[in-house]
Amino acid sequence: MAPAAPFNPPSVDLPGKPFVPEWIPPSITKETHNFAQLKSIDLSLLDSEDPAVVDELIQKVKVAIRDDGFLFLENYGVSLEQLHRQFSLARYLYNNISEEDKERLLFDPDTGMWSGYKHPYGFKRHRGVPDGIEQFNWYNREWRDINRIPKCLHPFMDEIEAFCNYLTKSVNRRLLTLFSRVLELSDDYLWDNVQSHGSPTGEGYFRHALFRPVQKQTAESSKGLRMHGHTDFGLTTLLFSVPISCLQIWGRDEEWHYVPYKPGALVVNIGDTLEIVSGGHFKATRHRVFKPPADQLNEERLSLVLFNSSVGDLRMAPAKDSPLIQREGCVEEQGVYKEFKNRTAQGKLVPTNREWREIQIATATDPTDTVRNRVGADQVLIDGKLMQQREYMGVKVVLPV
């Protein structure tokens, strides 16, 4: 494989580009308890001419995605300065988006997409209880039509599009190469056969998100949750590490642990699609967004995320050509793979990838929803643990709240 070229973004000084104040990362928490210990992967080692170095990298990735489903990715081609420019643009969006654009571009989750602007009043189009979470989500249609973009960002779309193209076509492609090698398949197996194409984000989407400090009443009704415990429904999620500690993962000890800050690193988590394609060898990451430690409660959390999606028309099944799966069989330890397998064993169709992601978006509930978020409705107690139990198109999903 040829060495990867580093990210080479368009100039920030082109005529017509307004001045964008520099994003200054907030201070990290002084608390140290209850933080996860995640493995860190140096993506540049994939370029090594020493087969032993590459093999050691693959084995490290194999352990990380089996044990945690979560890992840090470093040395992937984007400098810290280039990354901070993208955070500056996200901050610029929320400082300058007009009320007209907020209304004009308002999202409609009932369509099965988060496309457009999310108001800070819950995850439905109508305004619910304030949750303090604003987002803008780029899908295929946003890339195709600049009129679907807030006007304040029009001068910077060359930078944002170049960034997403690099993340998808360089970083994620190389990450999928590592995962293909873990499955002992050809380097581009997952890229060619599972990853969607056709836009800077394929059938997936890119997100700017701003988490403002939550109001006391909302925090009490949601018990500190900003987003429910869940797994992502796609292929991989690339989330840039930020100083405000809100992201938590569900550990093997069946407890929630904060993800620590690693400047410049990507936090990578495995989605349902990869769990199914790998026959359960890859672990879809159970994670949630929770209130930060006490010394960060009044800080804003700015976030950039790329959600990589598989081809929508596919009905996922294990990659039968994988020598790993042929040799070791499939793993039914947890998650959606077991549910998909049971359904196919009964001769029933599993949802397509598009159906799987759209039904979950359309039926999402807010942490403040006291009607659904209770035992007897969407929640159950299993071995003393509070779990959310939902059924999507005949597939039952049970996840820690």
Secondary structure, 3 states (H helix, E strand, C coil): CCCCCCCCCCCCCCCCCCCCCCCCCCCCCCCCCCECCCCEEEHHHHHCCCHHHHHHHHHHHHHHHHHCCEEEEECCCCCHHHHHHHHHHHHHHHHHCCHHHHHHCECCHHHCCCCEEECCCCCCCCCCCCCCEEEEEECHHHHHCHHHCCHHHHHHHHHHHHHHHHHHHHHHHHHHHHHHHHCCCCCCHHHHHCECCCCCCCCCEEEEEEECCCCHHHHHHHCCEEEEEECCCCCEEEEECCCCCCEEEECCCCCEEECCCCCCCEEEEECHHHHHHCCCCCCCCCEEEECCCHHHCCCCEEEEEEEECECCCCCCCCCCCCHHHHHHCCCCCCHHHHHHHHHHHCCCCCCCHHHHHHHHHHCCCCCCCCCCCCECCCEEEECCEEEEEEEECCEEEEEEC
